[in-house]
Amino acid sequence: MPTICRFFGITIRMYYDDHLPPHFHAYYGDQSAKIDIETLAIIAGTLPRRVRALVLEWATDHREELRDNWLLAEDHQPLNNIDPLE
């Protein structure tokens, strides 16, 4: 599963051939969450409150890039790295 971004100890990844809805995975320590790209709702898992806020801020800023990467993953193309939250 390609890592597309890292910031503040958070790792953002996407799977190839993943199921709908379009989403990404956020990992922080031993916790993880699956997050819908369009709604930014957590589909599965949990993250600490502060980490969740950082991930959602990052995703809001990079939603179009996340959509583009989802389409690349569906076509088994290399995914683009996305700039971290600063």
ZISUL-V620560 format. One record per residue. N is the residue number from 1. PHI is phi in whole degrees, 0 to 359 (999 if undefined). Layout:
# ZISUL-V620560
((N PHI) (N PHI))
This chain:
# ZISUL-V620560
((1 999) (2 290) (3 275) (4 252) (5 194) (6 221) (7 198) (8 49) (9 79) (10 258) (11 244) (12 249) (13 225) (14 226) (15 266) (16 282) (17 59) (18 281) (19 274) (20 287) (21 283) (22 305) (23 205) (24 226) (25 244) (26 245) (27 237) (28 214) (29 58) (30 264) (31 251) (32 208) (33 213) (34 256) (35 235) (36 292) (37 293) (38 284) (39 263) (40 61) (41 280) (42 281) (43 277) (44 205) (45 85) (46 215) (47 224) (48 303) (49 308) (50 295) (51 296) (52 302) (53 297) (54 294) (55 297) (56 292) (57 298) (58 299) (59 296) (60 299) (61 290) (62 235) (63 300) (64 296) (65 294) (66 295) (67 300) (68 299) (69 295) (70 301) (71 295) (72 298) (73 298) (74 298) (75 266) (76 58) (77 261) (78 301) (79 272) (80 272) (81 289) (82 242) (83 302) (84 284) (85 287) (86 244))
